[in-house]
């Protein structure tokens, strides 16, 4: 028979992988949009716990709309790239499972 590791990698992990990827995508999308709770928990220590949404707000408070737009566009592009990669991974897994 198969050992524990082989059972996990060949039976359990393939069965739960789509759910894990979907959960990661949802958590990532939610985490990118968080602002208030992160500020309360992490604080606002310069060069230690600054987050992108906080930098955007700081730029807006200084009327630096170009800087705020640049940070937001970078953040949006990175988030979009991660979510597209996750979507492609899920599509590849669906095609692979359909071929079995």
C-alpha contacts under 8 A as a table, 3 or more apart, distances in Angstrom:
res1	aa1	res2	aa2	distance
2	X	6	X	5.89
2	X	7	X	6.00
3	X	6	X	5.33
3	X	7	X	6.05
4	X	7	X	5.11
4	X	8	X	6.13
5	X	8	X	5.09
5	X	9	X	6.14
6	X	9	X	5.16
6	X	10	X	5.83
6	X	11	X	7.94
7	X	10	X	5.41
7	X	11	X	5.44
7	X	12	X	6.77
8	X	11	X	5.63
8	X	12	X	4.86
8	X	13	X	5.82
9	X	12	X	6.35
9	X	13	X	5.32
9	X	14	X	7.13
10	X	13	X	6.54
10	X	14	X	6.45
11	X	14	X	5.91
11	X	15	X	6.44
12	X	15	X	5.26
12	X	16	X	6.36
13	X	16	X	5.31
13	X	17	X	5.67
14	X	17	X	5.24
14	X	18	X	7.77
15	X	18	X	7.30
16	X	19	X	5.40
16	X	20	X	6.23
17	X	20	X	5.03
17	X	21	X	6.14
18	X	21	X	5.19
18	X	22	X	6.13
18	X	90	X	6.69
18	X	93	X	7.70
19	X	22	X	5.09
19	X	23	X	6.02
20	X	23	X	5.06
20	X	24	X	6.11
21	X	24	X	5.05
21	X	25	X	6.18
21	X	86	X	7.07
21	X	90	X	7.51
22	X	25	X	5.07
22	X	26	X	6.21
23	X	26	X	5.20
23	X	27	X	6.06
24	X	27	X	5.13
24	X	28	X	5.94
25	X	28	X	5.09
25	X	29	X	6.09
25	X	83	X	6.62
25	X	86	X	6.86
26	X	29	X	5.15
26	X	30	X	6.11
27	X	30	X	5.13
27	X	31	X	5.92
28	X	31	X	5.02
28	X	32	X	6.13
29	X	32	X	5.37
29	X	33	X	6.69
29	X	79	X	7.63
30	X	33	X	5.43
30	X	34	X	6.49
31	X	34	X	5.24
32	X	79	X	7.53
34	X	37	X	6.78
34	X	38	X	6.72
35	X	38	X	5.50
35	X	39	X	6.30
35	X	53	X	6.36
35	X	54	X	7.43
36	X	39	X	5.26
36	X	40	X	6.41
37	X	40	X	5.17
37	X	41	X	6.13
38	X	41	X	5.11
38	X	42	X	5.54
38	X	43	X	7.37
39	X	42	X	5.45
39	X	43	X	5.01
39	X	44	X	6.52
39	X	54	X	7.90
40	X	43	X	5.62
42	X	49	X	6.09
43	X	49	X	6.52
43	X	50	X	7.90
44	X	48	X	7.94
44	X	49	X	5.80
44	X	50	X	5.77
45	X	48	X	5.39
45	X	49	X	5.25
45	X	50	X	6.32
46	X	49	X	6.55
46	X	50	X	6.05
47	X	50	X	6.26
50	X	54	X	6.56
50	X	55	X	7.06
51	X	54	X	5.37
51	X	55	X	6.38
52	X	55	X	5.02
52	X	56	X	6.26
52	X	71	X	7.06
52	X	72	X	7.80
52	X	75	X	7.35
53	X	56	X	5.03
53	X	57	X	6.34
53	X	72	X	7.83
54	X	57	X	5.10
54	X	58	X	6.17
55	X	58	X	5.03
55	X	59	X	6.16
55	X	68	X	7.51
55	X	71	X	7.69
56	X	59	X	5.14
56	X	60	X	6.23
56	X	67	X	7.70
56	X	68	X	4.73
56	X	69	X	7.74
56	X	71	X	6.42
56	X	72	X	6.79
57	X	60	X	5.01
57	X	61	X	6.14
57	X	68	X	7.40
58	X	61	X	5.07
58	X	62	X	6.39
59	X	62	X	5.16
59	X	63	X	6.33
59	X	64	X	5.11
59	X	65	X	6.72
59	X	67	X	6.21
59	X	68	X	5.23
60	X	63	X	4.89
60	X	64	X	5.61
60	X	65	X	5.87
60	X	68	X	6.14
61	X	64	X	7.54
64	X	67	X	5.45
64	X	68	X	6.36
65	X	68	X	5.06
65	X	69	X	5.97
66	X	69	X	5.07
66	X	70	X	6.12
67	X	70	X	5.07
67	X	71	X	6.29
68	X	71	X	5.27
68	X	72	X	6.08
69	X	72	X	5.06
69	X	73	X	5.91
70	X	73	X	5.16
70	X	74	X	6.14
71	X	74	X	5.17
71	X	75	X	6.12
72	X	75	X	5.05
72	X	76	X	5.97
73	X	76	X	5.00
73	X	77	X	5.97
74	X	77	X	5.12
74	X	78	X	6.15
75	X	78	X	5.26
75	X	79	X	6.14
76	X	79	X	5.13
76	X	80	X	6.00
77	X	80	X	5.07
77	X	81	X	6.11
78	X	81	X	5.12
78	X	82	X	6.29
79	X	82	X	5.23
79	X	83	X	6.21
80	X	83	X	5.18
80	X	84	X	6.04
81	X	84	X	5.16
81	X	85	X	6.12
82	X	85	X	5.10
82	X	86	X	6.25
83	X	86	X	5.03
83	X	87	X	6.13
84	X	87	X	4.96
84	X	88	X	6.12
85	X	88	X	5.12
85	X	89	X	6.14
86	X	89	X	5.01
86	X	90	X	6.22
87	X	90	X	5.14
87	X	91	X	6.21
88	X	91	X	5.04
88	X	92	X	6.08
89	X	92	X	5.13
89	X	93	X	6.18
90	X	93	X	5.04
90	X	94	X	6.18
91	X	94	X	5.09
91	X	95	X	6.27
92	X	95	X	5.20
92	X	96	X	6.11
93	X	96	X	4.98
93	X	97	X	6.05
94	X	97	X	5.17
94	X	98	X	6.06
95	X	98	X	5.09
95	X	99	X	6.29
96	X	99	X	5.29
96	X	100	X	6.78
97	X	100	X	5.33
